[in-house]
Amino acid sequence: MKWIYKITYPNGKIYIGKDLTGTFRYFGSPDSKLLEVDFSDTEKRDFTIRREILWQSPDALDQEVNKKEVEFIKQYQSNNPVIGYNQWPKFKE
């Protein structure tokens, strides 16, 4: 199964990602340096995130999944640093 997911962090910021293997335990790969500065040491001690599957397909080509990921990043504006942690495609105001 291939899917596009949305991760929501305790501060309300989001990250949109894709998984081409359908790995249940995968929670994305946002830039850890961006996450580090957004949370205090105390907050990092008890940290809960939420992952939602936004779209899935058992037979989509990888190129289709890549395109869908960009569509969702733009839809949710998760590439806007105020809203999320996606760094690509670059946010245009």
C-alpha positions in Angstrom: 0.0 0.0 0.0 1.2 3.5 -0.8 0.0 6.5 1.1 0.2 10.2 1.8 0.0 11.1 5.5 -0.2 14.2 7.6 1.7 14.4 10.9 0.4 16.9 13.5 2.8 17.9 16.2 1.9 19.2 19.7 2.4 22.8 18.6 -0.1 22.4 15.8 2.4 22.4 13.0 2.1 19.7 10.4 4.3 17.7 8.0 3.0 16.0 4.9 4.8 12.9 3.7 4.6 9.8 1.6 5.3 6.2 2.2 5.8 3.9 -0.8 5.9 0.7 1.2 2.9 1.2 3.6 5.1 0.8 6.7 2.8 1.2 9.7 5.6 2.5 12.0 7.0 5.2 9.7 6.4 8.7 10.9 8.1 10.8 8.3 11.5 12.6 8.1 11.1 16.3 8.7 14.3 18.3 9.4 15.1 17.5 13.0 16.8 20.9 13.5 13.5 22.6 12.8 11.7 20.4 15.4 14.5 21.0 18.0 14.0 24.7 18.1 10.2 24.6 18.3 10.1 22.5 21.5 11.6 23.1 25.0 13.5 20.3 26.8 10.5 19.8 29.0 8.2 19.5 26.0 10.5 17.0 24.4 10.2 14.7 27.5 6.5 13.9 26.8 5.8 14.2 23.1 2.7 13.0 21.2 2.2 13.2 17.5 -0.7 12.2 15.3 -0.5 10.6 11.9 -3.5 10.6 9.5 -3.6 8.8 6.2 -4.9 11.4 3.7 -4.8 9.2 0.6 -3.8 5.7 -0.3 -3.5 3.4 -3.2 -2.5 -0.2 -3.6 -1.4 0.2 -7.2 -0.4 3.8 -7.9 3.0 4.4 -9.6 5.6 6.1 -7.5 5.4 9.2 -9.8 1.7 9.4 -9.0 2.4 9.3 -5.3 5.1 12.0 -5.6 2.6 14.2 -7.4 -0.1 13.6 -4.8 2.3 14.5 -2.0 3.1 17.9 -3.6 -0.7 18.5 -4.1 -1.3 17.9 -0.4 1.7 20.0 0.7 0.2 22.9 -1.3 -3.3 22.2 -0.2 -2.4 22.2 3.5 0.4 24.8 3.0 2.7 22.7 5.2 5.6 24.3 3.3 4.8 27.6 5.0 7.1 27.7 8.0 4.3 29.2 10.1 2.1 26.1 9.4 4.4 23.2 8.9 7.8 21.5 8.5 7.8 20.7 4.8 10.7 22.6 3.1 9.8 21.6 -0.5 8.3 22.8 -2.7 9.4 26.3 -1.5 6.5 28.3 -0.1 5.4 31.3 -2.2 3.4 34.0 -0.4 
